[in-house]
Amino acid sequence: MKRKLIMIATLCMLIIFSIGTISYAVSPQVQANIAAQDSFKTLLKSINTEYRDFYFTTKDEVSMAKLGNPIQWATIDINKYDPSIKISDQVTREPFYTYPVIAGNNVITDFSIILKDEKWHVVDFGGALTKNIYKLANENNFNPDDCFLLNFGGDIFVIVNTNREEMAFSPYYSDQNAGLKEKTLVNSDIIKKSFMNKVRNIQEKAKEGNYKTIGSNEALYGLPPLEFKQKSIFERLSIYFNHLL
């Protein structure tokens, strides 16, 4: 009887472990990481003497280059935005990730990937978005892993969730009326004021008939809204295990 119970317990543990492994392996972020790593390796192999065109300053940086942890993008329906609710509680996460390209201790540039037509595609290599995030993280003692990226009304915002409060900043946008200055970390209440200014501006332009509401992906890359529609579970498991080999 005791042996039978041990066998049942072992079988249950194996089943739980298998389910956990499968759930992890087929998740969007893991699949995005695999596609990003494979695409990035291919890109690095193609870089020769023209490394400066890819934002590297030396060949050594190319050989050291790797991808850091991804930062996910999110959207908010402008028509449903509520300033009384935390920003983080009203966003829709997108199958869209931006990775810092790191060489040594330096962030070189950005590497972005999206899910479209059940496949992960590289949509951008370049820019200083993650460099700005890491710089402010170092200056203000927060972890870049606690951030997500939000495009609201055509401008980029970085939302930071700490144990204490929700903070935010915009790397490129200022709003004097809201007290927002670019590249300055502030309480999210200031960002909310800026959002409301944007909403009012958009509503006014919409009344005039000269504004077309677009989503974050359209604003950035001319893409329609993205869906978390991936390949079949078996295909994703195959991709995962092939990546491990």
C-alpha positions in Angstrom: 0.0 0.0 0.0 2.8 2.4 0.9 4.6 1.7 -2.4 1.4 2.3 -4.3 0.9 5.7 -2.6 4.5 6.6 -3.4 4.0 5.7 -7.1 0.8 7.8 -7.2 2.5 10.8 -5.5 5.4 10.5 -8.0 3.0 10.3 -10.9 1.1 13.4 -9.7 4.4 15.3 -9.3 5.4 14.4 -12.9 2.1 15.5 -14.3 2.3 18.8 -12.4 5.9 19.3 -13.6 4.9 18.5 -17.2 2.0 20.9 -17.2 4.2 23.6 -15.7 6.9 23.0 -18.3 4.4 23.1 -21.2 2.7 26.3 -19.9 6.1 28.0 -19.6 7.4 26.7 -23.0 4.4 27.8 -25.0 3.9 31.2 -23.3 4.2 34.3 -25.6 7.2 35.8 -23.7 9.2 32.6 -23.9 8.4 32.2 -27.6 9.2 35.8 -28.2 12.6 35.4 -26.4 13.5 32.4 -28.6 12.6 34.2 -31.8 14.5 37.3 -30.6 17.6 35.4 -29.6 17.7 33.5 -32.9 17.1 36.6 -35.0 19.7 38.6 -33.1 22.4 35.9 -33.5 21.7 35.9 -37.2 22.0 39.7 -37.3 25.3 39.7 -35.5 26.8 37.2 -37.9 26.0 39.5 -40.8 27.8 42.5 -39.2 31.3 43.0 -40.5 33.1 46.2 -41.1 29.9 48.2 -41.1 29.3 47.7 -37.3 29.0 51.5 -36.8 25.9 51.4 -38.9 24.4 49.1 -36.2 25.2 51.5 -33.3 28.3 49.7 -32.2 31.5 51.7 -31.6 34.0 48.8 -31.8 34.1 45.2 -33.1 34.6 44.0 -29.5 31.1 45.4 -28.7 29.7 43.2 -31.5 31.3 40.1 -30.1 30.1 40.9 -26.6 26.6 41.9 -27.6 23.6 40.1 -26.1 19.9 40.8 -25.4 18.8 41.9 -22.0 15.4 41.2 -20.5 12.5 42.3 -22.6 10.2 45.2 -21.8 6.6 44.7 -22.9 4.4 47.2 -24.6 0.8 47.9 -23.6 -2.1 50.1 -24.8 -5.0 51.9 -23.3 -8.3 52.6 -25.1 -8.3 56.4 -25.1 -12.1 56.4 -25.1 -12.2 54.4 -21.9 -9.3 56.0 -20.1 -10.1 56.7 -16.4 -7.7 58.9 -14.4 -9.1 57.6 -11.1 -7.7 54.2 -11.8 -4.1 53.1 -11.7 -2.5 53.2 -15.2 -1.3 49.6 -14.7 -4.9 48.4 -14.0 -6.4 49.6 -17.2 -3.8 48.7 -19.8 -4.0 45.9 -22.4 -0.7 44.0 -22.7 0.5 43.5 -26.3 2.6 40.7 -27.9 5.2 43.3 -28.5 8.6 43.4 -26.7 11.6 45.7 -26.8 15.0 44.3 -25.7 18.1 46.3 -24.7 21.1 45.3 -26.7 23.9 45.1 -24.1 27.7 45.0 -24.5 29.6 44.7 -21.3 27.8 47.1 -18.9 26.5 49.4 -21.6 23.2 49.5 -23.3 23.9 50.0 -27.0 20.4 50.2 -28.6 17.0 48.6 -28.9 15.8 45.4 -30.6 12.0 45.1 -31.0 9.8 42.1 -31.9 6.1 41.6 -32.4 3.7 38.7 -33.0 1.9 39.0 -36.3 0.1 36.3 -38.3 1.1 33.7 -35.7 4.8 34.4 -36.1 7.3 36.6 -34.3 8.9 39.3 -36.4 11.7 41.8 -35.8 10.3 45.3 -36.4 13.0 47.5 -35.2 16.8 47.6 -34.5 18.0 51.0 -33.2 17.0 53.9 -31.0 17.8 54.8 -27.5 14.6 53.9 -25.6 16.1 51.2 -23.4 19.2 53.3 -22.9 17.1 56.0 -21.4 15.2 53.5 -19.2 18.4 52.0 -17.9 19.9 55.4 -17.2 16.9 56.6 -15.2 16.7 53.2 -13.4 20.3 53.7 -12.3 19.7 57.3 -11.2 16.4 56.6 -9.4 17.1 53.1 -8.0 14.4 51.1 -9.8 14.6 47.8 -11.7 14.0 48.0 -15.5 12.3 44.7 -15.2 9.5 46.5 -13.3 8.7 48.7 -16.3 6.4 48.4 -19.2 6.1 50.6 -22.3 2.9 52.5 -23.1 2.0 54.5 -26.3 -0.7 56.9 -25.4 -2.0 59.4 -28.0 1.1 58.9 -30.2 3.7 59.4 -27.4 5.7 56.9 -25.5 5.6 56.6 -21.7 7.4 54.2 -19.4 5.4 53.0 -16.4 7.3 51.8 -13.4 5.7 49.6 -10.7 7.7 49.7 -7.5 6.7 48.3 -4.1 5.9 51.8 -3.0 4.0 53.4 -5.8 3.4 53.7 -9.5 5.9 56.0 -11.1 6.3 57.0 -14.8 8.2 59.1 -17.2 8.3 59.9 -20.9 11.7 59.7 -22.7 10.7 62.2 -25.4 7.6 64.1 -24.4 7.0 67.1 -22.2 3.7 68.6 -21.0 4.2 71.9 -19.1 0.5 72.1 -18.2 0.7 68.8 -16.4 4.1 69.5 -14.9 5.7 66.8 -17.0 9.3 67.1 -18.2 10.9 64.5 -20.5 13.4 62.0 -19.0 12.2 62.9 -15.5 10.7 60.2 -13.2 7.4 61.4 -11.6 4.5 60.1 -9.7 2.0 58.6 -12.1 -0.6 61.2 -11.1 1.3 63.8 -13.2 1.2 61.3 -16.2 -2.5 61.0 -15.7 -2.9 64.7 -16.0 -1.0 64.7 -19.2 -3.1 61.8 -20.5 -6.3 63.8 -19.7 -4.8 66.8 -21.6 -4.2 64.4 -24.6 -7.7 63.0 -24.3 -9.2 66.5 -24.4 -7.0 67.5 -27.3 -8.0 64.4 -29.3 -11.7 64.9 -28.6 -11.5 68.5 -29.8 -9.7 67.4 -33.0 -12.2 64.6 -33.5 -15.1 67.1 -33.4 -13.3 69.2 -36.0 -13.0 66.0 -38.1 -9.3 66.1 -38.6 -8.2 63.4 -36.2 -8.1 59.6 -36.8 -7.8 57.6 -33.6 -5.1 54.9 -34.0 -3.6 52.3 -31.8 0.0 52.3 -30.4 1.2 49.8 -33.0 -0.2 51.8 -35.9 1.4 55.0 -34.5 4.8 53.3 -34.2 5.0 50.9 -37.1 1.8 51.3 -39.2 0.5 48.0 -37.9 -3.0 47.0 -37.0 -3.8 46.0 -33.4 -1.9 42.8 -32.4 -3.4 39.6 -31.1 -1.9 36.9 -28.9 -2.7 34.3 -31.6 0.3 32.0 -31.8 1.1 28.7 -33.6 -0.3 25.5 -32.2 0.9 24.1 -28.9 2.8 21.3 -30.6 4.6 23.7 -32.9 5.5 26.0 -30.0 6.8 23.0 -28.0 8.9 21.9 -31.0 10.4 25.4 -31.2 11.1 25.4 -27.5 12.9 22.0 -27.4 14.8 22.7 -30.7 16.1 25.9 -29.1 17.3 23.9 -26.1 19.3 21.5 -28.3 
